[in-house]
Amino acid sequence: MAKNSKPVLIDTNPGRSAQPYGIARELGTDIDLVHEPSIGVIGTKGDSQCYLGVQRKVEAIHARLRERLGREDGQIPMRLVQPEYTIATSDGMRNGTREMRYSLIGREVTNDSVCEHLSATGLEGTIAVVACDKPPVGTLSALLEHNRPAIIMSDGPIHPGKDSVTEQPIDIVTGFQVAANPDPDYKKRIAKEACPGYGSCGGMFTYNTMQTFIGVVGMQPLHMVAPPSDDPIRTGEFADQLITYLHGMIERGHTPRDIVSRDAIRNAVIVAMAVGGSTNVLLHAPEIARAAGFKSFAKEIMSPEEFNHLSQNVVPVLTDARPYGVYSMVDIGEKGGVQAIVKELMQAGLLYGDTLTCTGETLAEQVARLDPPAPDGTVIYTVEEPYKPTGGLRVLGGNLSPEFSAVLKLAGVEGGLEDNLFKGTARLFDGEQDLLDALEHQPDSFQNHDMVIVRYEGPSGAPGMPEMLDSTSRITTLCRERDIVVGLMTDARFSGGSVGLVIGHVGPEAALGGPIAFVENGDEIIVDLNTNELNCTELKDAATVAKRKAAWEAQVKDNGGIHPSCGTADTRLLNRMRESAVSAVFGAGMHPNRSVFVPEERPADRTGFVPSNKWRDGSQKSFS
């Protein structure tokens, strides 16, 4: 057993030993191992095709694990436990509905249920198979909290669909983007052909952003990220490799917190920029950092100012991937996979190569062994000749985002930023449903340079901080058809499939009296990427703010302490989210002591900011 192991053993009390003996007989394992530390496989399930491939991988790994347990040389002397599964909702099937409030909550439920299984079972070794968007993050967080040897494999992405008429590649985002099309036959064709098999979303949406993140941070072998869910390698060769890697972790005493270090998280964030990843990474990275033992993402991992400096001046987008481009994760896999992207960034001096990974190698050693090809220049690009010259994400401060929480997926912006500036007119919706109704029944009412503001949909307000793929997709299609620019900002969040001038995570949220609650129809909204600020011109006047805040507080008081535009928290989960959700800058998770999660105050004038020493020279492209 590893030198720093603290295994939970089944003692010899006959009452506590009786069931382990029975389980060993049923599972067909050596009953003499029942007093040894336990090992097992976990997976995620849900109601969509994202999860359909998980169980067969879990069962394949479980079967191989059972064969490799024992006391002979090369075997693993541990007690096998039954596979366990967590549950989660389907983001794709729920976008645009009130059920979408449970999506981010699903991350928290996964964390809790995996934690219960790991802690109560005392698992000393865990292999996790994960799918969809939020369960992987909840699973990783629980593995970090438990901090015993563990490894993750993504279930794998779905293949892209193909429009049988145009022969063009399509996916689930295509389906949302044609929702307003008047031709029912066309919409039905796209719906039937967009998702031809099983697996999680295939573009560089949240799923693949976070699977890439988990690989780069060291908890998943890099070569296991990109192959599609239906690739037999996932139930064959990968199953054996996972067991071998986990056995090595146990023997060496490596735990998740040894792997998910500060430098590893920074690597993963930089790669997320380079793949034009989902805005959700800025919710999930702080939550992963918290579980890894870091109190403040901004202070201990990467400040917003440094994040923006890297994205603006150092890290380009290297992939032509959906939703802002053409190709899928399956295509990326065929051109070398995530390891090819990591190799390119590492050769450019943009990543720490000495971070530990679950294979027992450093990140640099793992990439060297995998020996991926050079970027092909069509799907994966080089740092010197990138797909886009700047990173795919930007965080914004300003008087609408004093927490510096607002995030823009710059890689997905299709227009409206002249000289890095957008000036729009506020059009308010207190809830997403009102916006969807207007887009469905009054699409002509939206004008060029409107800034749509959807509020009271934040972590506490919704509650649950739903993502808005339906709304953003309809706005994207409307803008393309009419050749106009309509922005959208919200205290909720977006799907990784969203494109356009969309800004999420605006905080503090409206339900908690953030400045977004005081905006009125017709106000001027300015998005300035030169200063990385999101401002409302009218709220620069203190008297105006005081007047509007007083009116808002009166509404809250008259409604029993909560704004009437907030959603109904009519289940225990929704109420738990409302009462315990922390700010987006801390991951928007459920934390009973949320009063200690107070965002750092930042000076109003940051024009003189100089990044940390490692990035003091804007032209420098290597860590010191």
Disulfide bonds with the S-S distance in Angstrom:
none
